[in-house]
Amino acid sequence: MANVTELFGSLVFDDKKMQERLPRITYKSLKKTVKNGEPLDISVANAVANAMKDWAVEMGCTHYTHWFQPMTGVTAEKHDSFIFPTEGGGIIMEFSGKELIKGEPDASSFPSGGIRATFEARGYTTWDPTSPAFIRDKTLYIPTAFCSYTGEVLDKKTPLLRSMERLSSVAVQMLHLLGKEDVTRVTTTVGPEQEYFLIDKTMYDKRPDLIYTGRTLFGAPAPKGQELEDHYFGSIKTRVSAFMNELDEELWKLGVFAKTKHNEVAPSQHELAPIFETSNIATDHNELTMEVMKKVAERHGLVCLLHEKPFAGVNGSGKHNNWSISTNTGENLLDPGKEPQNNLQFQIFLAAVVKAVHEYQDLLRLTVASAGNDHRLGANEAPPAIISMYLGDDLGALVDSIVNGTEYNGKDKSEMETKVNVLPDFQKDSSDRNRTSPFAFTGNKFEFRALGSSLNIACPNYMLNTMVAQELSEFYEELRNKSDLVQAAKALIKKTLTEHKNIIFNGDNYSDEWVAEAEKRGLCNYRSLPEAMPHYVDRKNIDLFEKNGILNEAEIRARYEIELEHYTKQIRIEALTMVDMAEKNITPAVISFVNELTDAALAKKTLSSSVSVYVETSLVEELSEKLEAFVKKTKELKDAVSGLASVEGALEKASYCREKIFALMGELRELGDAMEQKTSAKEWPYPSYGELLFGV
């Protein structure tokens, strides 16, 4: 491997390359756009485009693409070459500022939630200068936003960028009010920890459920799962280590700060964690990370599974979203400091987050809802579906002291005594970590742990940014004309924390007692996407996005329709895949094995009438009974899928899928898995859980 410092960012048109290749005045103008959100001049765009093209061609590129994030849940790209014809039949390599700024893909086949008709096909991509261009497969990738011909937002990046600007604006106002006049910009930063599974490709190729849906729809438990807890942080297997090493290199070339890698809880499950970046770049880099993971896995004869629950009975995969707020002067606004009881600025921002999470808990829940993630939430392997906040002992005591008007007795950091002479003592953290909490304070940031592994992190982050911006704007309006700002701020903080303390819970979120307690506190408990998604279009939530200029009502309702339609389509595909596997392979396999057992029993009886055939006949009876129920249940599922066509309305269809189709899928799986445990491995048509989870 090359020197990491030389390797890092080698395929990125980063700040260093821009400084080298752009005129000084052009570079400064572009930096103002990136740092301060100032408008971009076309002359600057032309200079950047030319320099970007020259660099890309030198690196072997022949094409460029506007890389964007439509409402499909994955990224999209259309590749155009740099070639431009000249007189005499020759070509030159050209790339203008106009081409850099605006692309024009066909938008007709992207989800729009009814916001535009199919005949209104035009859509635009527009360059995001805050996220650097990069090279993949001899193509220059330009991160962009995406909108319709009539201006409606059709992507996940635009609301995120708007929310970042909105939060910056109101946070700067608040900081100026508090005397921090030198602050001109505030940014949100994110570090998304990415979990994933790696399985052998030869096994994957034999599983249509994995190919079509990303998860196993049938599969009896292996004799060993994760019960020995020996995989977590365990020694990394040779093939996996080779994959991880190449993945690090590829990500480093692309400027992704891949930092930590380790085995996760379930067999064949792993994690990659990056260093914090601004929210939009972190989002781009996380999408890029998931794409590169899949490509690198192929080169090692592996398949990377990013589904939230690819295997029943073992932990699924999530994505911890570590979110914080920082100023352009380098101050973390969520850092309590050594004396949080005297840190008025921190208390204001903490109160804003507490109020936001309490008032908009429904938004946080629905932004992590999906057909895949609904398998995880509340399954004692991920946070529950009930949104709450963990502040820890230290901040919990601070909140109690503010609410009750008592003296704050913070927990000082103490030395951890190892009581082994050769081992050094070290300083303990002031609070433990609560891994069961969906939204936990972890030192100087909040960790939103409910995200599914395949989720685009733009959605939870633009919602989080927007709701906190709303609370800060309300705080500012209440405080800006007060003669005694300090006393007014203290009164506001106390009032806010008193009214919204119900969202704070420092205990065991997995306990049955918490479910009952959460209900008493009036907290939401939406167990599935069809339960959660209708609240997207609640009036208070529409008002939130419209007031802050993030999305208009039409765009919100379009997203609501898209999410429900996507859920319905996903469940339908899973159900049809189950029917296909059941009818074409599982039923014939069990019949074949039953016939084999019957022939064996007859052969034994032919040899001697006194020979016992109890084993064969009892197994034949058991399998025949299960198979008959299996065939009937397959037909029920097939009929239920057909019945979906007669259901009207996006929400009604999604609810039908959850209540009718999903339930039948569980019943069919139970029968199929029971037959797998009784059927010869030679006859069973699909690789077992043991082969899948322990085959690498």
N, C-alpha and C positions, 0 to 999 in steps of 0.2 A: 504494500500500500504506500502511496505517495505521502509526503509530509502533510499532516492534517491541516496545518495552517495554510499550505499552498492549495490543498484540495478544496477547502471550504469556500463555497461561493464561486468556484471556477466556472460554473455554467449559469451564473446569474449576472445580469447587467446591473450591478450594484453601485453603491455610492462611489466606491474607488474607481470603477471603470468610467462612470459618468464624469468624474473630476478629470480623468485623463483625456477623455475624448470630446468633451463639450467645451465651447468657449466659456470663459469665466462668468460673463454676464448671463449666459443661458443657464448655466449650472445654478447660479444664485437664484434666478427666477424660478426654476423648477423646485429648488429646495424650499422656497417660500410657499409654493403650492402644496408641497408635501407636509411641511411643518405647520403652516398656519391656515391651510385650507383656502388659499387665495386662488382666484380663477386662473386658468391656464391660457396663455396667449398662443395663437396659431403659429407665430414665428418660432416660439420655443418648441412647440410640438414638431415642426419641420426639422429643426436642428437635432432634436432628440431622436426622431425617426431615422434620420440619415446615419447618425452615430450608432444607433442600435442595429441598423441593417448591416453596416460595415463590420461591426463586431461579430454579428451572427454569421455572416458569410465567411469571415475569417475562421470561424469555428466549424465550418462545414455545413451550415444551414442552407437549404434551398427554399424553404417555405416559412410562413408565419401563420399563426392562428390566434384569434381572439378567444381566450379561454374563459368560460363563464359558468355560472351556477344556476341553471333554470330550476323550476319547481319539481323536477323529476327525482331529486335526492342524490343525483350524481352530477359530475361536471360535463360540459359539452364543448365541442371544438369543431371548426370548419377550417381546413387548411388551404391557403392560397400561396402560390409561388411568388418569388420576388421578380420573376422575369417580366420584361416589358419589351415589346417588339420595336425594332428600329428599321429604318429604310434599308432595303437590300436583303431583308429576311434575317437579319441578325437580332440579337437581344442584348439588353443591359439589365442589371439588377437594380431595381428601384423600390423605394418605400417612402411614401410621403407622410407628412404630418396628418393630413386628412385621413389616410388609411390607418394610421396609428390610433387616431382619436375615435373613428367611427367604423364599425363593421356592419354588414347588412345581411344577416342570415335569414333563412326562411323560418318564421316563427309558428307556422301553421300546425306543426305536430308536437309542440310543447304544451304542457298543461297550462290552461288559462282560467279554469273555473268559470267558464262562460263569460269572461270579461271581454272577449272578442270573438267574432265569428270566424269559421275556417277560411272564408274567402278574403278575410282581412289578414293576409299572410305575412306582411312585412313586420320585421322587428329590428331593433338596433342594439348593437353592443358598443359600449363606450369605455375607453381606456381608464383604468384606475391607476393614476401615477403614484399613489402611495404604496402600491405593491409591485416590487420589481419584476421585470420580465426575466425569463429563464429559457434554457434550451433543453429539449428532450427529442430524441430520435431525429436529429437534423432539422428540427423545426423550432422557430422562435415562438415561445408562448407568451402572450400578452394578457395579464389578468384584466378582466373587464366586468362591467355591469351590463344588465340586459333589460330592455323595456320594449313595449309594443309600439307600433306606428303612431298610436294616439297618446302615447306617453305613460300608460299604466305600467307599474313595476311588475316584471315577470320573473324576477330572480330573487336570490337570497342575500346577495351582497349589498344591493342598494339600501334596503332598510337598515342594515348594519352600519353602513357608512353614515347614513342620516342620524341614527341614534348616537353614534360616537360624537358627531358634531353638536347635537342637541345637548348631550350630557356635558360636553366640554363648555358650551356656552353658559349653562346655568351654574356649573361648578365654579367657573371663573368668576361669575357674578358674586357667588357666595364667598369665595376666598377674598375678593376685593373688599367686600363688606367687613371681613374679619381682619383686614389690614395687609393682606398679601398682594400688594399692587404689582409686584414683579411677575406674577403668574399670568401668562397669556394664553396658555392652552393646557387642557387636561385630557389625558388619554386613558382608556381602559385597556388593560393587558390581560392576556389569557395564556394559560399553559395547559393544553388538553392531553391528559394521559390516555393512551390508546391501547385497549386490550384486543386480542385476536387469537384465533386458533390456527394451527398449522397441521394439515393432514397430508398423507401420501396421495399423489395425484392418481395413481393407478386405482386406489380405493375410491377416490372421489368420482372417477369416471364411471364407476359401476353403481353409483347412487343417483338416480334421476331426481330424487327429492332435493339433494344438495345442489345439483345442477340447476334446477328450475326455481327453487325457493330459497336456497342458502341454508336450510336447516333440515335435519332428519325428521321425517314424518312418521317413520316406523323405526323401532330399534329397542330390543330388550336390553336391560342393564348388563354391563360386563361384570364378571365376578369381582373385579376391583374397580373402584371409581376414585374419589378424592378423599375417602374416609381416613386414610393413614396420614393425610396432610403432609405428604413427603414431596410433593411437586413444587409447592410454593417456595420460591427463592432457592430451589434445588439446583444441582449441577446441570448445566445446559448441555443437551445432547449434541453430538458432533454435527449432524446435518443442520440442526437448528442454529448452532453457533455459526456455521458457515453462512447460513441465510442472514443472520443478524449482522455479521461483519460486513457483508456486501450491502445490506440495507443501510447501515450507518454511512458507508462510503457514498452511496448514491444520494442519500438525503443531504449529506454534507456538501456534495457538489452543487446541490440545488439551494444551498443556504438555509437548510432546515436545521435547527439547533437540537438534533437528536442527542439526548443526554444519558438517559437511563434505560437499561434493558434487563429483563429478568423473567423467570418462570412465574406464572400466575397459579391460582389455586387448583384449577381443574387440569387433568392430564391433557397435554398438547396445547395448553393455553399459555399465552405470554403477554408481555406488556412493553410498550415503548413510551417514554415520557420525554417531552422536549422542555427547553428553557422558555420562560415567558416572552411573548412578543405582543405588539399592539393587536387588538382584537381582529381587525380585518386581515392582517398578514398571518396571524395565527390560524384563522379560518382557512385561508388559501393554502397554508402549509399543511394543515391537517387533511384537507382534501387531497393534496399532493401526496402526503404520506400514505394514505390508504391506497391510492393508485399504484405507487411505487412498491408497496408491500406485495400487491398481487403480482406485479411484473417480476419482481425478484424471486418470489416463491416459485414461479413457473420455471425459472432457470435452475432451480434446485430439485425439480421433480416433486414440488410441494404445491398445495393450494392454501391460500390464506382465506380463512372464513371470518367475515366481519359481521355476520348475523348476531343479534343479541342473544339468541338461544339456539345454537346449532345442535345441541345434544340435551336430551331430557335427563334429569337426575344428577347432573353436575352443573357447576356454576356457569352462568352465561357471561357475556362480555359487555362491559360498560365503557364509559369515557368520562373521567373526572375533569370538570371544567373549573380550573383554578382562576378566579376572577379578582382583579384588583383595580385601583384607580390611582394614577400618578400625575404629577404636574410636570411641566416642561422645565421646572427648576430642580427636578430630581426627588421630589418629596412624595412618599407613598401616603395617600390620604386615609388608608385603612391601617396604618401603623399606630397602635395605641401609645407607643413610647414607654418610658420608664414610669411615668406617673399619669396613667389614663384618667384618673379622677380629676386632674387639673388640665387636661387636654381638651379644651372646649371644641376645637376644630374637629378632632376625632369623634367626639360625642355627637356632633351634629351629623356627620356623615354616617356614623353607625345608626343613629336614630332614623335617618332617611332610608337606609337599607332595611332595617327592621320593619318600618311602616310599609315600604314597598312590597316586601315579601308577604306580609300579612294581607294587605289589601288586594294584591294581585297573585295570590297563591294559585288560583285557577289557571292563570296564564303560564306560570312556571310548570305546572303539572301537564297542561296540554301540549306544551312545546317539546316535551320528552315522550309524548304518547305515540306509539306505533304498534303495528301488529307484532313486531318482534320484541319490542321493549315491554309490552304488556305481559310477556312471559316472565320477565325478571322482577319487576317492581313488586315488592312485598313478599318475595319468595325466599327471604332470609339469606340472600346472596347479594342483594342490592338494597338500597334504601326503599322504604315502603312508598306506596302511592300517595300517602298523606304528606303534604309539604309542611315542614317545620324547620326551625333554625336551631343550631347548636352553637352556643357561645363559649362553652367551657367554664371552669370554676372561676377563673380570674374575671372575665368580662361578665359572667353571670352575677358575681358578687357586686361588680360595678353597677349593673342595671338595678339590682335589688337596692343598693344604697341610694341611687338617684330616685327611684320610685318611692321608697319608704322614708327618704330624708334622713338616713342613718349614716354613720361613718363608714367609709370604705376600708375594708381590711383585705387588701390584695394579697395574693399568694406570691411571696418572693421566690425567685428561682433559687433552688438549693443544690448542693452537691449530691450526685449519685455516688454512694460509696459502694465500690465493687467488693471490698473486703478480701481482695487478693492483692498481695504486695506488688506483683509484677504488672498488674493492670491499673491504668491511671483512673482516678476519679474524674467525673465530668459533670457539667452543669445540666440539671434537669430542666425540661420545659415547665412553664407555670401551670399548664393544663394537659390532661391526657387527650388522646384523639378518640372521637366517637365515630366509628366506621359505619354505624347504623343510621346516621343522620343524613337526610338528603341535601341539606344546605348548611355547611359547617364552617365556622370561623377557625382558621388554622394559622394563627400568628399575625399575619399582615394581609390576609386575603380571605375570600370566601370560596369554598370548594363545593360546587354544585355537582352532586354525585349521581344524579338520577338519569343522566344522559345515556342513551344506548350507543353501542360501539359504532354503528354505521351512520349515526346522525350527523348532519351538517351543523356545526356548532354556531353558525350565524344566527339561527333562529332563537335559541335560548339567550344568546348574548344581546341581540337587539331588543328582546323583550326586557331583559334585566337592565340594560342601559336606559331604556325608555321609562320604565317604572321608577327607577331611582332619580332620573332627571325630573320627572313630574313632582316627586316629593321635595327635591331640592328647590324647585321653582316655587312651590307653595311655601316652603320655609323662608325663602328670600323675600317673598311678598309680605310675609308676616313680620319679618325682622327689619326690613330696610329703613323704615321711618321711626324706629324706636330710639328714644333719647339715651336709654341705658341698655346698650346692646347686650352686654354680658348677662345681666339679670333676665332680660327678655329671652335670650337664647337658652339659659338654664331652665326657665319656666317652660319653654317650648319642648325642650328635650325631655323634661320630666313628664309633661302631658302626653307626648308621643309614646314614650316607653310604657307609660301606665296603660294607655288605651290599646297598645298593640303587643303587650307582653305574652299574650296567649299563643303567639306563634313560636315563642322560645321554649325549647324542651331539651334538657341536657341528659335525659335518661335513655333507656333502651327502647329504641323505635321498633324493635321486633316483637315486643311483648304484647300479649292480648290486652293487658291493662291500658297500654298506650292508645289502642284503637278506641276503647271506650272513653278514655280521657280526652282524646282529640275531638270526639263527637261532642262531649260536654263543652269544649272550648269553641265549638262552632267551626272547626277546620274541615276542609273538603276531603273527601275520600272517594276519588273517582278511580275505579279499578280498571278501566279500559278506555281506549280511544273514543268509542261511541258515547261513553258517559262524559268524558272531559271536553271533547271538541265543541259541543254546542255553546260553551261558555266563551269561546273565541268571539262570538258575535253578540255577547251581552253588551248592553248600552254603555256601561262604564268602561269596558275594554275598547270599544270603538272610539269613544270619546278620548281615551288615553292616547291612542295612536294619532288621531286627527289633531288634537290640541298640540301635540309635539311635532307635527309635520313628518311623521314617519310613513304612514300609509293612510289612504282615504278609505271610506266605508266600502266602496266598490272593490278595492284591492283586498281588504280584509275578508269580505264575503267570498271573493274568488279563492283565497287561500283556504278558507273553511271548506269550500266545495272540493278543492283539490285534495286536501288531506283525507276527507271522507271517501272520495272516489278511489284514492290510492289504497286505502285500507281495504275497501271492498274488493278491488281487483286482486290484491295480494292474498286475501283469504280465499277467493275464488280459485286462483291459480293453485294454492296449496291443496284445496279440496279436490280439484280435478287431477292433480298429480297423485294424490292418495288413491283415488278411484282407478287411475291408470295402473299404478303399481299393484293394487289389489287384484284387479281383473286379469291383467296380462301376465303377472309373475307369481304373486303370493298364492292365490287360489290354485293355479296349476301345480305349483311346487308342493303344496300340502296334499293335493289329490294324488300326485305322483308318489309321495312318501307313504300315504295311506295304502295305496295299491301295492307298494313294495312290502309293507308290513303284512298285508292280507295274503300276498303270494308266499311270503315266508311262513306264515301260519299254516297255510294249506300244504306247503311242502313238508312241514314237520308232521302234520297229521297223516300225510301219505306214507311217511316212513313208519310211523307207529301211532296208533290211535290213543295210546296211553301217555304220549308226550304232552306236556302242558304248553298251551299257547296263550296263557293268561296275560303275559307281558304284551304280546302283540295285539291281542283282542282288546284289552283294556285301553291301550294307547290309541288303537283305531277308533274305539268308541269316543274317547275324550277328544281327539282331534276332529272327528266327524261332527261331533256336537258343536265344537267351537267354529268349525268351518261353515256349518250351516248358518250360525248366527252372524259370522263374518260376511257371508255373501248377502244376507238380508240387510245388514247394516250398510254394506257398500251401496246397495240399491237405494236405501234411504238417503244416504249422502248424495248420491247422484241426482235423485229426485229433488232434494233440497236445493242443490245448485241450480237446477232447471227452474225451480220456483222463484229464484232471485229475480228473474226477468219480469215477473209480474208485480214486483214491489216498486212503488213510486217514491221518489225523493232520496237524496244522497244520504241523509241521516237515517232514514228508515232502512235503506239498503245495508248500511254499515251495521245498524243494530240487528238486523236479520242475520247478517253474517256472524256476529258475535253470539247471539242467543241461540240460533238454530244450527248453522253450518259448523261453527267452531265446536259446539258441544258434541255434534255427531262425529266430528273428526277425532275428538278425544275418546269416544266410545269405540270407534273403529280401530284406533291405535291400540287400545287396551287388548282387544281381541287378537289383533295381529301380533303384538309382542308376546302374548301368552302362547300363541302357536309357534313362534320362533323358538321359544325355550323348549318346545317338545319335538321340533322337527330336526331331522338330520342336517348338520352343517353342509353336507355335500349337496343336499337338495335345496336348502334355503338360497334364494336368488341374489341376496345382497350381502355385502361385507358387514360383519357384526360390529357392535360398539367396541368390543375388545380390539378388533383389527383397526378400526378407525382411530381410536384414542391412543393406542399404544403401538401403532404401526410405523412411527417415524424413528 
